[in-house]
Amino acid sequence: MSTAYRVISADTHLQPAAETWVHRVPAQYRNRAPRTIRLENGTDAEIIEGRALHVFLGGMCGKPYDERSPIGGTFDGTPGGGPPGQRLQEQDLDGVDAEIIFAGASGISDWRGIKDNAAYRAIIHGYNEYLAEEYCAGARDRLIGMGMIPDTGLEDALAELDYCAGAGLKGVCLNGFPSGRPTPTPDDDRFWAAALDLNMPLTVHVAFGGSEGRGSRVEWSYKHDPVEVSSGVDAFSKYAKFAFRGGVTATQLVFSGVFDRFPRLRFYLAENQIGWIPNFLDQMDDQYERHSYWAERLLQMKRLQRLPSEYVRDHFWWGFMRNPFGVRVRHEIGVGHVMWGSDFPHAETDWPNSRRVIEETFVGVPENERYAMVAGNAIDYFHLDAVRPPREATATTDASPTPAGR
């Protein structure tokens, strides 16, 4: 049955205590999985193998800004970490009809502290099983979870992609290239082809490498001789010079040539904000024209068939939160390529006041454009079974709870 979506948050997180889902991890690996402890100050934290103690920031959601705190948060009773029924109530309170749901602040990147590949794969798969078979099963049209793809090699990535598609998840989240290497390789093409065959949407939370954008510090695949290229300058660093957050990931993909080989391939980069993107596109083309000729001669870095900005405009979708300036420059990016999200229950959220935030963010935006950015683009990207609600039902002027922020 089709759903009449008015507002879809395209960037939220599931943040339960590890004990909620680790029963899905095979017994021989369960002692390697994250586990929850309570600190002396009353704050919950997770112990993750190979990582520093991960403190739960539950005190940063659902409160006025002047009452928020990074200490004192506990998994039990905190928004965003309860069972499916609780999450649906949280959506209703926020005036949101559905959410694209990524893993919590600890997730695929932090779990990679586990160096044993078999244990790491088992923990990723256990989480995906919980997400598909227990959590999202509570309301598949509203709880739209993104499965996680391990970085332990192409065959493992393909297997998890196949599981996620067969289990009914509506998208997967990559933390890096499917081959598990820090740069694009020909092996990745098998994964891109499989995702297209399965009609499986691909997402990246912020950038390859995790929420801190660690993907911005990866190496590029074109090597050079510092004797031939003064001071070791490489062309890729020039092309990505003005990139921010997921912009480096986008640049890597563009210059790998993947979109010429797979013209239907698309990526959604969540939680990036969008105000910086027009300048990035402008400067990306400028840097390309300046540096692509010597890069082709010295590095065998083939020139593209089109300007790099054209690939970005056609093949990438971007997530933003409260970003009024970004909305004002939306036409420089493409109204059909940006999606609003609340970042619930993380620190950037204004839950349960997303309707108020939307009103403030979309001042003067025509109704059809606003609907595209708060629902329509997500419906299209994630292939949701939807009908357009009546025009008056898409208005976001409903009374919201007392402001949690300013």
C-alpha positions in Angstrom: 0.0 0.0 0.0 1.4 3.4 -1.0 2.2 6.0 1.7 1.4 9.7 1.5 4.7 11.1 2.8 4.7 14.8 3.8 8.2 14.9 5.4 11.0 12.4 5.3 14.1 13.0 7.3 16.9 11.7 5.0 19.5 11.6 7.8 18.9 10.0 11.2 20.6 7.4 13.4 19.7 4.3 15.3 21.5 4.5 18.6 20.6 1.6 20.9 22.7 0.0 23.6 24.9 -2.7 22.0 23.1 -5.4 24.0 19.9 -4.6 22.0 21.3 -6.3 18.8 24.5 -8.3 19.6 22.4 -11.4 20.1 22.5 -11.5 16.3 26.3 -12.0 16.3 27.4 -15.6 16.2 28.4 -16.9 19.7 32.0 -17.4 18.8 32.4 -13.7 18.0 30.0 -12.1 20.5 32.8 -11.4 23.0 34.4 -9.2 20.3 31.3 -7.1 19.9 30.7 -3.7 21.5 29.4 -3.7 25.0 27.9 -1.0 27.2 29.1 0.2 30.6 28.0 3.0 32.9 30.6 5.5 34.1 30.9 6.9 37.6 29.4 10.2 36.5 26.2 8.4 35.3 27.1 8.5 31.6 26.8 5.4 29.4 29.7 4.4 27.2 30.6 1.6 24.8 33.7 -0.4 24.9 34.8 -1.1 21.3 37.8 -3.3 20.6 40.8 -1.3 19.4 39.2 2.1 20.1 39.1 4.6 22.8 36.1 4.5 25.1 33.1 5.8 23.2 31.0 8.0 25.4 27.3 8.1 24.6 26.2 11.7 23.9 22.5 11.2 24.8 22.4 14.5 26.6 22.6 16.5 23.4 19.1 15.7 22.0 15.7 17.0 22.9 16.8 19.8 25.1 17.2 23.6 24.8 20.7 24.4 23.6 21.6 25.9 27.0 20.8 22.7 28.8 22.7 20.3 26.6 25.7 18.4 27.9 28.1 15.7 26.6 27.8 13.9 30.0 24.9 12.2 31.7 23.4 10.5 28.7 22.1 7.0 29.1 20.8 4.6 26.5 17.7 3.7 28.4 15.0 6.3 28.0 17.0 8.5 25.6 15.4 9.4 22.3 16.6 7.5 19.3 17.7 4.2 21.0 14.5 2.4 21.9 12.4 -0.2 20.1 10.5 0.4 16.8 7.3 1.5 18.6 9.2 4.2 20.5 10.8 5.5 17.3 7.4 5.8 15.5 6.2 7.9 18.5 9.3 10.1 18.2 8.6 10.6 14.5 5.0 11.5 15.2 6.1 14.0 17.9 8.5 15.6 15.4 6.0 15.7 12.5 8.1 13.3 10.4 6.5 10.5 8.4 9.6 8.4 7.8 13.4 8.4 8.3 16.4 7.2 6.5 18.3 5.6 9.3 22.1 5.2 9.6 24.0 3.5 12.4 24.7 5.5 15.5 27.8 7.5 16.4 29.7 4.3 16.9 29.3 2.0 13.9 31.1 0.7 10.9 34.1 3.0 11.2 34.6 2.5 15.0 34.0 -1.2 14.8 36.9 -1.4 12.4 39.1 -1.3 15.6 38.4 -5.1 15.4 41.3 -6.2 13.3 40.2 -9.8 12.9 38.2 -9.8 9.7 36.0 -12.7 10.5 34.8 -11.1 13.7 34.4 -7.7 12.1 32.3 -9.2 9.3 30.2 -11.1 11.8 29.4 -8.0 13.8 28.5 -6.0 10.7 26.2 -8.8 9.5 24.7 -9.2 13.0 23.7 -5.5 13.0 22.3 -5.8 9.5 20.2 -8.8 10.5 18.8 -6.9 13.5 18.1 -3.9 11.4 16.3 -5.8 8.6 14.6 -8.6 10.5 13.7 -6.9 13.8 13.9 -3.1 13.8 12.7 -2.0 10.4 10.2 -4.9 10.3 8.2 -2.8 12.8 7.2 -0.4 10.0 9.1 -0.8 6.8 7.5 2.3 5.2 8.7 4.5 8.0 11.8 2.9 9.4 14.1 2.9 6.4 17.4 1.5 7.7 20.7 1.5 5.7 22.6 -1.8 5.8 26.4 -1.5 6.4 28.9 -2.9 3.9 32.2 -4.3 5.4 35.6 -3.2 4.1 37.2 -6.6 4.3 37.3 -7.2 0.5 35.1 -7.3 -2.6 33.6 -10.8 -2.0 32.5 -9.8 1.5 31.0 -6.5 0.2 29.1 -8.3 -2.5 27.8 -10.9 0.0 26.5 -8.3 2.4 25.0 -6.2 -0.4 23.1 -9.3 -1.6 21.9 -10.0 2.0 20.7 -6.5 2.5 18.7 -6.5 -0.8 17.2 -9.9 -0.1 16.3 -8.9 3.5 14.3 -5.9 2.3 16.5 -3.0 3.3 16.1 -0.1 1.0 19.7 1.0 0.8 23.3 0.3 2.0 25.9 2.6 3.5 29.6 2.4 2.3 32.4 3.5 4.5 35.0 3.1 1.7 35.6 1.5 -1.6 34.1 -2.0 -1.9 37.5 -3.6 -2.5 38.5 -2.4 1.0 41.4 -0.4 -0.5 41.8 3.4 0.2 41.6 4.2 -3.5 39.3 3.2 -6.4 40.3 0.0 -8.2 38.9 -2.0 -11.1 37.6 -4.6 -8.6 35.1 -2.0 -7.4 33.2 -2.2 -10.7 31.7 -5.6 -9.8 30.1 -4.1 -6.8 28.7 -1.1 -8.7 27.3 -3.4 -11.3 25.7 -5.6 -8.7 24.1 -2.6 -6.9 22.6 -1.5 -10.2 21.4 -5.0 -11.0 19.7 -5.2 -7.6 18.4 -1.6 -7.9 20.0 -1.0 -4.5 20.5 2.7 -3.5 24.0 3.6 -2.3 24.7 6.0 0.5 27.8 7.4 2.3 27.4 8.9 5.7 29.4 12.2 5.3 32.4 10.8 3.5 34.4 7.6 3.0 36.3 7.1 6.3 33.5 8.0 8.7 31.8 11.0 10.2 35.0 13.0 10.7 35.6 12.9 7.0 38.7 10.8 7.3 38.2 10.0 3.6 39.7 13.5 2.9 43.1 12.2 4.0 43.3 9.1 1.8 45.9 8.7 -0.9 45.1 9.0 -4.5 45.7 6.1 -6.9 47.9 8.0 -9.3 51.5 7.8 -8.3 54.2 10.1 -9.4 58.0 10.5 -9.5 59.0 13.5 -7.4 61.9 14.1 -9.7 59.6 14.6 -12.6 56.8 16.4 -10.7 58.3 19.2 -8.5 57.9 18.8 -4.8 55.7 15.7 -5.2 52.7 17.7 -6.4 49.9 15.5 -7.6 46.9 16.6 -9.7 44.3 15.1 -7.5 45.1 17.3 -4.5 44.5 20.2 -6.9 41.1 18.9 -8.1 40.0 18.3 -4.5 41.5 21.5 -3.2 38.2 23.2 -2.3 36.3 20.1 -1.4 34.7 19.9 2.1 33.5 16.7 3.9 32.1 14.4 1.2 33.5 16.5 -1.6 36.8 14.5 -1.6 34.9 11.2 -1.9 32.9 12.6 -4.8 36.2 13.8 -6.4 37.7 10.3 -6.1 34.8 8.7 -7.7 34.6 11.2 -10.5 38.3 10.8 -11.4 38.1 7.1 -11.2 36.0 7.2 -14.4 33.2 5.1 -12.8 30.4 7.3 -14.2 31.5 6.8 -17.8 31.4 3.0 -17.2 28.1 3.1 -15.2 26.1 6.1 -16.3 23.1 5.1 -14.0 25.2 5.0 -10.8 24.2 7.4 -8.0 25.4 8.2 -4.5 23.8 10.0 -1.6 26.2 11.7 0.7 24.3 12.4 4.0 25.0 15.1 6.5 27.2 17.4 4.4 25.3 20.7 4.5 25.1 22.2 1.0 26.1 25.9 1.1 29.7 25.1 0.1 28.9 22.9 -2.9 28.5 25.6 -5.6 31.9 27.0 -4.9 33.4 23.5 -4.8 31.9 22.8 -8.3 33.1 26.1 -9.7 36.7 25.7 -8.4 36.8 22.0 -9.3 36.4 22.8 -12.9 38.9 25.7 -12.7 41.5 23.4 -11.1 40.8 20.7 -13.7 41.4 23.1 -16.6 44.7 24.3 -15.0 46.2 20.9 -14.1 44.7 18.1 -16.3 47.1 18.5 -19.2 50.3 18.0 -17.3 48.6 15.3 -15.2 47.8 13.4 -18.4 51.4 13.7 -19.7 53.3 12.9 -16.5 50.8 10.7 -14.6 48.8 9.1 -17.3 45.7 10.6 -15.6 43.2 10.5 -18.5 41.1 13.6 -19.1 37.4 13.2 -18.5 34.8 13.1 -21.2 33.0 16.0 -19.4 33.8 18.7 -16.9 34.1 17.2 -13.4 31.3 19.4 -12.0 28.9 17.8 -14.6 29.5 14.4 -13.1 28.9 15.7 -9.6 25.7 17.4 -10.6 24.4 14.3 -12.3 25.5 11.5 -10.0 25.5 12.8 -6.4 22.7 13.7 -3.9 23.5 15.7 -0.8 22.1 15.7 2.7 21.7 18.9 4.8 20.1 19.9 8.1 19.4 23.4 9.3 21.2 25.3 6.4 19.2 28.3 5.2 22.1 29.6 3.1 22.4 26.2 1.4 18.7 26.3 0.5 19.1 29.8 -0.9 21.7 28.5 -3.4 19.9 25.3 -4.1 19.6 26.0 -7.9 23.4 26.1 -8.1 23.4 22.4 -7.0 20.0 21.2 -8.3 16.8 21.1 -6.4 16.4 17.5 -7.3 19.7 16.5 -5.7 19.4 17.7 -2.1 17.6 16.1 0.9 16.7 17.6 4.3 17.4 15.5 7.4 17.2 16.1 11.1 20.3 14.2 12.2 18.1 12.8 15.0 19.2 12.0 17.7 22.7 13.5 17.3 23.9 17.0 18.4 22.8 18.8 15.2 19.2 17.8 15.7 16.4 20.1 16.8 14.0 17.2 17.5 11.1 17.4 18.3 10.9 20.7 16.5 11.8 19.8 12.9 8.7 21.4 11.5 9.8 24.7 12.9 13.3 24.2 11.5 11.8 23.5 8.1 9.8 26.7 8.2 12.8 28.7 9.1 15.1 27.0 6.6 12.7 27.1 3.6 11.5 30.7 3.8 10.3 31.9 0.4 10.8 28.5 -1.3 8.0 27.5 -3.6 5.9 24.6 -2.3 6.9 22.2 -5.1 10.6 22.8 -4.4 10.2 22.5 -0.7 8.3 19.2 -1.1 11.1 17.8 -3.3 13.7 18.6 -0.7 11.8 17.4 2.4 10.2 14.3 0.8 10.1 13.9 -2.9 13.8 13.5 -3.6 14.1 10.8 -0.9 11.0 9.0 -2.3 12.7 8.9 -5.7 16.2 8.0 -4.5 15.2 5.2 -2.2 12.4 3.9 -4.5 9.7 4.3 -1.9 6.1 3.3 -2.6 4.5 6.6 -2.3 1.6 8.8 -3.4 1.8 12.6 -3.3 -0.4 13.9 -0.5 -2.8 16.7 -1.2 -1.1 20.1 -1.5 -2.5 21.4 1.8 -1.1 18.3 3.6 2.5 19.1 2.6 2.4 22.4 4.4 4.7 22.5 7.5 3.0 25.1 9.6 1.7 22.6 12.2 2.2 23.8 15.7 5.5 22.3 17.1 6.4 21.6 20.7 8.2 24.3 22.7 11.4 25.1 20.8 14.3 22.9 22.0 16.9 25.3 20.7 17.2 29.0 20.6 
